[in-house]
Each structure stands twice: as C-alpha cells, then as structure tokens.
Amino acid sequence: PPRSPTPPHRRSSAALCLITFLFSVAKMMLMQVARRAPLAARALSQHSRALSTVKFLKSHEWIKVDGNIGTVGITDHAQAELGDIVYVDFPSVGDSFDAKESFGAVESVKATSDVYMPVGGTVVEVNEAVDDDPEMVNKSAEGDAWFIKIEVADASELESEELLDEAAYKALIE
C-alpha cells in the first residue's frame, strides 16, 4: 500500500524540534567563540606588535616602523628627565637626515637637548599638535606626542646594534 503523507501537525512539530536543535548548536558555538575571544584578541595584538617594530636609541629616542614609514619621538624616560617641556624644534617636511644625526631639539625648564634620528630617512610629516602644545610631550611622549614621521631610507638600519628592543632599553634605564 502507498504511504500516506505525514499529517501537517506532525510536520510542524518535527520542524520545531529541528529549529530548536539548530538554535542550541548555534548557541553553544557562540559561547565557545566568546570564551576564546580574549585569546584571539591577545594573539592579534601580538601579531600587530610584531608587524610594527619599535626600537630605541641609547640617547632616548624611539622609532615605530610600519611599512616604510617610521614615527619618531623621545621616550617617556627622556621627558621625565627633562621636566616640563616648553619648546620643540622640528625640521621641515622634505629634510633628510642620516642615522644618529640631530634633527631637532627639545627645550625644557631644566635644559635643552638635541634629538637624534634612529635611522636615516626623509621627513614626511611633523606633529603640528606638539608644535602648538609642547607640554603634551610630558603627557604622552611615546604616544600622541611623536615628533616626526619619516620615510625610512634603508630598512636594514633597523637591525643596527645601535637600536635597542624594548627589553634592552628598559634594562638600560633601570
């Protein structure tokens, strides 16, 4: 005998069970993703840090390189030693400097100090915010108060023994 079709009330009950099951599976998968999110965020942060290299000079300048553009400033340690910053002398966009060449100066209530290029390059941007408000160096020396951005002339200079990684720089200042 031919099979009779499933009654409509039984079909909707089966569909409801399937939907409930799929919803439960999706919920479990989302919970697993949520538990792993902090690990993924930490891994992404480490990956980003590896892509943008930060190096330090013993004279307390830092450079953070992303691609062929380097952002240069003074370290938090340097600004603390100098005291209240009152003026920063910047180069002009387009100026080129060799590694370890002075490109400007920082003036504080205590002293004036030259600022040196960690690697050779050409200035592509000057931080106008610091030019307008030099005191921001005391608040964010290794952040928003960077001095210049340069196009790095020779990326191999980033491997120079003159440049320290973060651990070596911290050991130097302790």
N, C-alpha and C positions, 0 to 999 in steps of 0.2 A: 504494500500500500504506500502511496506517496505521503511524504512527511507534511504535516500541517505547519503553516508558518507560526513563528513564535508570536504569542499574543502581545499586543502593544504595551500592556502594563509590565510584562516581564522584560521587554527590550529596554524600557526606560530605567528599570531597576538595575539591569546589568551595566548600562551606560553610566549610571550614577556611581556604581561601585568602581568602575574603571576610572572615572574622573577623580574620585576620592583617593584611589590608589596613586594615580599620577601626581596629584597635589601633594600627597605625603612624601613621595620620592623627591619632588622638586624642593619641598621644604627642607628635607634632610640635606640635599646638595647645597642649598643656600647656607645652611648652618655650618657645613664643612668649609665653604668658601669664607664665611665670616670669621671662623676660627683661624684660618690660615692667612687672613688679610694682614695682620701685623707682621708676619714673617715675610710676606711678599713685599710689603712696603719697605721693610728693612733691607731686603735684597735689592730693591730698586734704588734705594738711597745709596747703598754701597756701590752699585753699578754706576750711578750718576757721578759719585765722587771719583770713581776710577776714570771716568771719561773727562772730567775737568781736573787737571793737575794743579795742585797748589805747592809752590816752592818758596823758600825763604833765603834771604842773604843774611850773613852774619851782621851786616850793618842795619838789620831790622826792616828791610823792605820785603814785600811779598808779591808774588805774581800768581794769578789763577788763569790758566790757559784753557780755552775752549775752542777747539779747531786751531786756527792760526791767529786768533785774537787773544792777547794777554791783557788782563786787568791788573794794574799795578797800584800799590799803596804802601803805607807804613803799617807796622804791626801794632797791636794793642799794647804790647810791652813798650814800644818806642814812644807812643803817645803818652803813656803813663810816666815815663822817664822825663819827657819834655815838659809836662804840665799843660797848662791852658794854652791851646793853640790859638794864635791871633792872626796869622797870615800864612798862606801857602803860595809859593811862586811856581807857576806852571809854565811848561814850554808851550809852543804854538802847535796846532794841528799841522802835520806835514814835516815837523822836525824829526830828524833821525839821530839815533844815539847807539853807541856800542855798549856791550855788556860792561857793567861796573862803571859806566860814565855817569857823572852827575847830570840830572835832567831838571833839577829844581831845588827848592829849599822849603823848609818848614820853620816858621818863626813862632816861638812861644814866649811866655813871660820870663822863662829861665834862660833860653838860648836859641840860637839859630843853627839848624843842622841841614847839610846837603842831603838830597835824596838821590839814590843811585838806581840805574837800570839793572834789573836782574839778568836780562838777556838783551841782545841788540834788536832794534826794531824802529818802526816809524810810528809816530803819534797819529792816531786816527780819531781820538776823542779826548776831551778834557772834562772833568767833572765840574760843571758850572755851579752845581749846588754847593760844593765845598768852596769854590771861589767866592760865592756870595756869603757863605756862613762857615768860616774855617773851624769854628768851635765844634761842628758836627764830627770832626776827626776824633775828638775826645769821647764821643758817644758811640761811634760805630767805625772805628779805624779799619777793621777787617771786613766791613760790610758795605753800607751805603756810602761811606766816605772814602771810596777809592779815589786815586788821583787822576790816572790817565789810562786809556786803552791804547794798545799798540798792535800793529801787525808785526808778528814775530818774523825776523829776518831769517833765522836759522834755527829750526826746531831742535837740532842736535845740541844746542847750547843748554837746553833744559836738562840735559843729562850731565852737565858740568859738576865737578866736585865742589865748586863754589856754592852751589844751590843745595839747600838742606830740605829734607822732607819734614813733615810736621813733628815727628818724634825727635829727630835730631835737633830741630830748632828749640823745642821745649827743653831738651836736655841742656842746650846752650844757655838759656836764660834762667835756669833754676840754680 
